[in-house]
Amino acid sequence: MPERESAAPQHDPEARLGELFENLPAPTHQIPTVDNTPPAPGSRRAAREAASSGAPTASNGSAGEQPSAPGPAPAAEPPLASTGSAPSDSPVASSDVAPAAQEPAAVRSAAQEPLAPTPVSPVVPASAPDKPAGGGLEDLFHHVDEDDHRAAPKKKRRTGCLVALIIVLALIGGVVAGGVWAMNTYGDKINEIMGWGDPKDWEPGLASGEAMVTIHDGDTGKPVSAALFEAGVTRTKDVFYDYLVDENIAVTFYPGIYRLQEKMTAADALEALKNPENKLENTVGVNEGGTIASILPGISESLGFPLADLQAAVADPSAYGVSAQSLEGWLFPAVYTFDPGVTPVQVIQRMVDRTRESLTKAGVPDADAERILTIASIIQREGRTDDFAKVSRVIQNRLDIDMKLQMDSTAQYGYGSLHEGVVSSSAEALKDTNPWNTYVNTGLPVTPIASSSDAAIDAAMHPADGPWLYFVTINLATGETVFSTTYEEHQAAIEKWDAWCKANPDGGCS
């Protein structure tokens, strides 16, 4: 056997380097780490560090010199930089460390000949052979998978949060819309039950001024309560009646005119009505918006005249200098006190004279008095004092374009249902062909339909500026009224009126 073949198998450095590079993981973008741990004794790394520093190692001991014994020289160690490649079945491929006897020769060869340049690659720490410092392919894909698994729940979580937010907003919107509808429709009842809103009664100590209250024969707690409210004595229409019921008070009311104060509590108003000094003798009161049919019985009751005598006194308007077919609208609403022995004609004359004073104050010419009183009477019956000028404008705008006035008060007056205590007109009243019905006839009624106050007469003479053609009171309790220019706007306001009437079946709508 040739000597070279019988020699111990030698490690091929290039073959091991090639195998090392093939087994390295793909380079990553991580920063290479430096292994500062000391080399294991007897390892190639320890031999290389010893050779580069010139210090002997424990593996070569004193074998730095070759023996001088005669005999055939051993085969020369192949240089570490040999270009030959080890066969695929060489023991080098399966051996991690060369025999210790061959290590010094390799070191001497490395010292005699320079190594060929090789690519520099990160050094894998010996302490973690199963997990390279830079991370292997398995670690890389495993890292990506974890990221993917983390990302998926986030996307689902965001979608779920968005759906939940939409549902919450929808619920809140529904609750808010329902609350707005409920307050618009049943606000008064809700405020009453919950104790919200303004109190029903005035606070003690606010009473001031003077207010005249008329009590008619047979009046009980409820109509007296309404009369007190209309005169400005109590704060709300029913507070006096509720006080009588809550306190279980039984009281008899005597007809007459009573002098009270404005802004009185219900309890104070009752005490004032019981005081005989507050009852005015030989006094009569005419209510705003009253008619001859409602005024004459009150005069008869207060002054003791037979009703027939009073009816005869108003039969001839010309007796008082009035050029009209009736004295309707000429009996001014006020409280009058007469001397004993006054006659029915003197009483009527006093009321007609007071109407002329109001017409003169508003600047109404004598020739236009009947027309202005007719417009004022509609204003008095249709609107509240704050809206008088606007109602006057609606009437004038309709007259200017020959549009029917379509005022319920005129239809009710002509049909004889004006004092029934309801706002809406019956179908029969709206269709009745009497000369006062402005649903049937164009223009003004043939006479005034009620007695008008100073404010109504002034509004008839001086309407507000505006384009309105429609109006409707949408809350009878407060008198809130909506004025509209178009029919569509008017229909929207009527819907609010209908809603209020449904929520207040006893509010006087029908």
Protein Blocks (a to p, Z undefined) as FASTA:
>chain_A
ZZklmpccdddfklmmmmmmmmpccddfbdcdddfbdcdehiaklmmmmmmnopacfklm
mmmbccfbecddddddddfkbcbdcdfkbfklmpfbdcfklmmmmmmmmmmpccdddddd
ddddfklmmlcfkopfklmmmmmmmmmmmmmmmmmmmmmmmmmmmmmmmmmmmmmmmmmm
mmmmmmmmmmmmnopajdfbdcehiagcjddddddehiafklmmmmmmmnomambfklmm
mmmmmnopacdddeddddddehiafklmmmmmmpmklpcghiacddehiafklmmmmmmm
mnopafklmmmmmmpmmlnopacfbfghjaccddddddehiafklmmmmmmmmmmmmmmm
nopafklmmmmmmmmmmmmmmmcfklmmmmmmmmmmmmmnopafkiaklmmmmnopmmno
pabdcfklmmpccfklmklpgcjdfbdfbdcdfklmmmmmmccedfbfbdcdfbfknopa
cddfbfklmmmmmmmmmmmmmmmmmnopZZ
